Amino acid sequence: MDRWQTGLRVGVDLTSVDEVERSVARFGDRYVKRIFTAHEIESCARGDEIASEGLAARFSAKEATIKVLRPSHARPDYRSIEVRRHPEGWCEIELTGTAAELAEVEGVRHLALSLTHEAGMAAAVVVAVCEN
């Protein structure tokens, strides 16, 4: 088999919106800023409030991304996996730091993302195109 054959990896995750709401209520900014980037927080802002369903969907995206990166040792920092909202509405994954380094080692060349939330749950699917 050719070492640089193209392959796919899929990661999926499901998160309770209530669980995220409880974490925000209990730990406030300490929780939010440990997990989410400034862009993600801004994308979920609704006036003075932060939409918990948006944070939950982004948390799911981070977990699904970790599943496709397949870390064998320490997991990358959550903030090194960022959900970037395009001005026209769709979202993409952007990797930096340890997550980007892991993607390079794993041969991940492209990530596709789908987010959803309904009935108190949020989910994300991440598909990775890999050369490995």
ZADO-1210 file (C-alpha; in nm, 4 decimals, padded with zeros to 6 digits):
<atoms>
<atom x="00.0000" y="00.0000" z="00.0000" code="MET" pos="1"/>
<atom x="00.1260" y="00.3479" z="-00.0889" code="ASP" pos="2"/>
<atom x="00.2411" y="00.5392" z="00.2223" code="ARG" pos="3"/>
<atom x="00.0679" y="00.8603" z="00.1070" code="TRP" pos="4"/>
<atom x="-00.2648" y="00.7120" z="00.0144" code="GLN" pos="5"/>
<atom x="-00.5574" y="00.9450" z="00.0804" code="THR" pos="6"/>
<atom x="-00.8028" y="00.8371" z="00.3486" code="GLY" pos="7"/>
<atom x="-01.0927" y="00.9691" z="00.5527" code="LEU" pos="8"/>
<atom x="-01.1493" y="00.9854" z="00.9258" code="ARG" pos="9"/>
<atom x="-01.4782" y="01.0766" z="01.0898" code="VAL" pos="10"/>
<atom x="-01.5353" y="01.2082" z="01.4411" code="GLY" pos="11"/>
<atom x="-01.8725" y="01.2751" z="01.6016" code="VAL" pos="12"/>
<atom x="-01.9679" y="01.4096" z="01.9426" code="ASP" pos="13"/>
<atom x="-02.2882" y="01.4900" z="02.1318" code="LEU" pos="14"/>
<atom x="-02.3041" y="01.7420" z="02.4196" code="THR" pos="15"/>
<atom x="-02.5813" y="01.8342" z="02.6608" code="SER" pos="16"/>
<atom x="-02.6653" y="02.2058" z="02.6428" code="VAL" pos="17"/>
<atom x="-02.7736" y="02.1929" z="03.0104" code="ASP" pos="18"/>
<atom x="-02.4302" y="02.0611" z="03.1107" code="GLU" pos="19"/>
<atom x="-02.2621" y="02.3566" z="02.9381" code="VAL" pos="20"/>
<atom x="-02.5101" y="02.5987" z="03.1009" code="GLU" pos="21"/>
<atom x="-02.4299" y="02.4524" z="03.4441" code="ARG" pos="22"/>
<atom x="-02.0544" y="02.4846" z="03.3822" code="SER" pos="23"/>
<atom x="-02.0918" y="02.8471" z="03.2720" code="VAL" pos="24"/>
<atom x="-02.3113" y="02.9244" z="03.5770" code="ALA" pos="25"/>
<atom x="-02.0727" y="02.7531" z="03.8183" code="ARG" pos="26"/>
<atom x="-01.7322" y="02.8569" z="03.6801" code="PHE" pos="27"/>
<atom x="-01.8147" y="03.1599" z="03.4614" code="GLY" pos="28"/>
<atom x="-01.5312" y="03.3123" z="03.2598" code="ASP" pos="29"/>
<atom x="-01.2801" y="03.0651" z="03.4030" code="ARG" pos="30"/>
<atom x="-01.4614" y="02.7808" z="03.2221" code="TYR" pos="31"/>
<atom x="-01.5486" y="02.9761" z="02.9074" code="VAL" pos="32"/>
<atom x="-01.1983" y="03.1163" z="02.8490" code="LYS" pos="33"/>
<atom x="-01.0285" y="02.7813" z="02.9228" code="ARG" pos="34"/>
<atom x="-01.2291" y="02.6043" z="02.6507" code="ILE" pos="35"/>
<atom x="-01.3286" y="02.8667" z="02.3912" code="PHE" pos="36"/>
<atom x="-01.1417" y="03.1270" z="02.1868" code="THR" pos="37"/>
<atom x="-01.2409" y="03.4940" z="02.1735" code="ALA" pos="38"/>
<atom x="-01.3889" y="03.4404" z="01.8239" code="HIS" pos="39"/>
<atom x="-01.6030" y="03.1487" z="01.9472" code="GLU" pos="40"/>
<atom x="-01.7279" y="03.3479" z="02.2455" code="ILE" pos="41"/>
<atom x="-01.8117" y="03.6434" z="02.0205" code="GLU" pos="42"/>
<atom x="-01.9915" y="03.4123" z="01.7746" code="SER" pos="43"/>
<atom x="-02.2152" y="03.2871" z="02.0570" code="CYS" pos="44"/>
<atom x="-02.2848" y="03.6275" z="02.2141" code="ALA" pos="45"/>
<atom x="-02.6485" y="03.7328" z="02.2361" code="ARG" pos="46"/>
<atom x="-02.6277" y="04.0793" z="02.3892" code="GLY" pos="47"/>
<atom x="-02.4875" y="04.0367" z="02.7401" code="ASP" pos="48"/>
<atom x="-02.5562" y="03.6628" z="02.7369" code="GLU" pos="49"/>
<atom x="-02.3707" y="03.3747" z="02.5719" code="ILE" pos="50"/>
<atom x="-02.5853" y="03.1202" z="02.3883" code="ALA" pos="51"/>
<atom x="-02.5158" y="02.7883" z="02.5619" code="SER" pos="52"/>
<atom x="-02.6359" y="02.5877" z="02.2614" code="GLU" pos="53"/>
<atom x="-02.3688" y="02.7558" z="02.0462" code="GLY" pos="54"/>
<atom x="-02.0988" y="02.6826" z="02.3033" code="LEU" pos="55"/>
<atom x="-02.2188" y="02.3226" z="02.3335" code="ALA" pos="56"/>
<atom x="-02.2023" y="02.2754" z="01.9550" code="ALA" pos="57"/>
<atom x="-01.8492" y="02.4186" z="01.9506" code="ARG" pos="58"/>
<atom x="-01.7468" y="02.1924" z="02.2388" code="PHE" pos="59"/>
<atom x="-01.8771" y="01.8963" z="02.0389" code="SER" pos="60"/>
<atom x="-01.6753" y="02.0155" z="01.7376" code="ALA" pos="61"/>
<atom x="-01.3585" y="02.0252" z="01.9484" code="LYS" pos="62"/>
<atom x="-01.4208" y="01.6730" z="02.0796" code="GLU" pos="63"/>
<atom x="-01.5013" y="01.5388" z="01.7313" code="ALA" pos="64"/>
<atom x="-01.1817" y="01.6990" z="01.5994" code="THR" pos="65"/>
<atom x="-00.9767" y="01.5338" z="01.8722" code="ILE" pos="66"/>
<atom x="-01.1251" y="01.2010" z="01.7625" code="LYS" pos="67"/>
<atom x="-01.0001" y="01.2475" z="01.4049" code="VAL" pos="68"/>
<atom x="-00.6582" y="01.3701" z="01.5242" code="LEU" pos="69"/>
<atom x="-00.6150" y="01.0524" z="01.7350" code="ARG" pos="70"/>
<atom x="-00.3674" y="01.1799" z="01.9939" code="PRO" pos="71"/>
<atom x="-00.1696" y="00.8958" z="02.1496" code="SER" pos="72"/>
<atom x="-00.0415" y="01.1032" z="02.4424" code="HIS" pos="73"/>
<atom x="-00.1625" y="01.4376" z="02.5741" code="ALA" pos="74"/>
<atom x="-00.4682" y="01.5899" z="02.4104" code="ARG" pos="75"/>
<atom x="-00.4284" y="01.9274" z="02.2412" code="PRO" pos="76"/>
<atom x="-00.5478" y="02.2391" z="02.4203" code="ASP" pos="77"/>
<atom x="-00.9139" y="02.3055" z="02.3422" code="TYR" pos="78"/>
<atom x="-00.8330" y="02.6584" z="02.2270" code="ARG" pos="79"/>
<atom x="-00.5951" y="02.5204" z="01.9617" code="SER" pos="80"/>
<atom x="-00.9099" y="02.3862" z="01.7894" code="ILE" pos="81"/>
<atom x="-01.1245" y="02.6798" z="01.6846" code="GLU" pos="82"/>
<atom x="-01.4652" y="02.6866" z="01.5189" code="VAL" pos="83"/>
<atom x="-01.4509" y="02.9827" z="01.2801" code="ARG" pos="84"/>
<atom x="-01.7847" y="03.1221" z="01.1688" code="ARG" pos="85"/>
<atom x="-01.7812" y="03.2393" z="00.8083" code="HIS" pos="86"/>
<atom x="-01.9587" y="03.5752" z="00.7500" code="PRO" pos="87"/>
<atom x="-02.2163" y="03.3919" z="00.5347" code="GLU" pos="88"/>
<atom x="-02.3056" y="03.1507" z="00.8150" code="GLY" pos="89"/>
<atom x="-02.1183" y="02.8231" z="00.7854" code="TRP" pos="90"/>
<atom x="-01.8469" y="02.7120" z="01.0244" code="CYS" pos="91"/>
<atom x="-01.5016" y="02.5652" z="00.9689" code="GLU" pos="92"/>
<atom x="-01.2314" y="02.4230" z="01.1940" code="ILE" pos="93"/>
<atom x="-00.9025" y="02.6099" z="01.2256" code="GLU" pos="94"/>
<atom x="-00.6108" y="02.4418" z="01.4032" code="LEU" pos="95"/>
<atom x="-00.3207" y="02.6147" z="01.5742" code="THR" pos="96"/>
<atom x="-00.0485" y="02.5141" z="01.8182" code="GLY" pos="97"/>
<atom x="-00.0496" y="02.1549" z="01.9396" code="THR" pos="98"/>
<atom x="-00.3591" y="02.0614" z="01.7375" code="ALA" pos="99"/>
<atom x="-00.1962" y="02.1843" z="01.4140" code="ALA" pos="100"/>
<atom x="00.1228" y="01.9958" z="01.4970" code="GLU" pos="101"/>
<atom x="-00.0731" y="01.6759" z="01.5615" code="LEU" pos="102"/>
<atom x="-00.2659" y="01.7198" z="01.2339" code="ALA" pos="103"/>
<atom x="00.0635" y="01.7501" z="01.0463" code="GLU" pos="104"/>
<atom x="00.2016" y="01.4328" z="01.2061" code="VAL" pos="105"/>
<atom x="-00.1232" y="01.2466" z="01.1322" code="GLU" pos="106"/>
<atom x="-00.1331" y="01.3625" z="00.7694" code="GLY" pos="107"/>
<atom x="-00.4586" y="01.5575" z="00.8114" code="VAL" pos="108"/>
<atom x="-00.4875" y="01.7882" z="00.5100" code="ARG" pos="109"/>
<atom x="-00.8473" y="01.9139" z="00.5310" code="HIS" pos="110"/>
<atom x="-01.1269" y="01.9188" z="00.7881" code="LEU" pos="111"/>
<atom x="-01.4991" y="01.9541" z="00.7154" code="ALA" pos="112"/>
<atom x="-01.7460" y="02.0398" z="00.9927" code="LEU" pos="113"/>
<atom x="-02.1190" y="02.0162" z="01.0512" code="SER" pos="114"/>
<atom x="-02.2855" y="02.1519" z="01.3688" code="LEU" pos="115"/>
<atom x="-02.6386" y="02.1214" z="01.5010" code="THR" pos="116"/>
<atom x="-02.8370" y="02.1757" z="01.8218" code="HIS" pos="117"/>
<atom x="-03.1936" y="02.0929" z="01.9143" code="GLU" pos="118"/>
<atom x="-03.3986" y="01.9714" z="02.2108" code="ALA" pos="119"/>
<atom x="-03.1247" y="02.0376" z="02.4648" code="GLY" pos="120"/>
<atom x="-02.8487" y="01.8587" z="02.2746" code="MET" pos="121"/>
<atom x="-02.5707" y="01.9787" z="02.0461" code="ALA" pos="122"/>
<atom x="-02.3733" y="01.7671" z="01.8016" code="ALA" pos="123"/>
<atom x="-02.0861" y="01.7961" z="01.5616" code="ALA" pos="124"/>
<atom x="-01.9442" y="01.5815" z="01.2850" code="VAL" pos="125"/>
<atom x="-01.5890" y="01.6335" z="01.1617" code="VAL" pos="126"/>
<atom x="-01.4546" y="01.4632" z="00.8495" code="VAL" pos="127"/>
<atom x="-01.0795" y="01.4675" z="00.7929" code="ALA" pos="128"/>
<atom x="-00.9071" y="01.4066" z="00.4615" code="VAL" pos="129"/>
<atom x="-00.5735" y="01.2444" z="00.5381" code="CYS" pos="130"/>
<atom x="-00.2644" y="01.1421" z="00.3515" code="GLU" pos="131"/>
<atom x="-00.1246" y="00.8549" z="00.5519" code="ASN" pos="132"/>
</atoms>
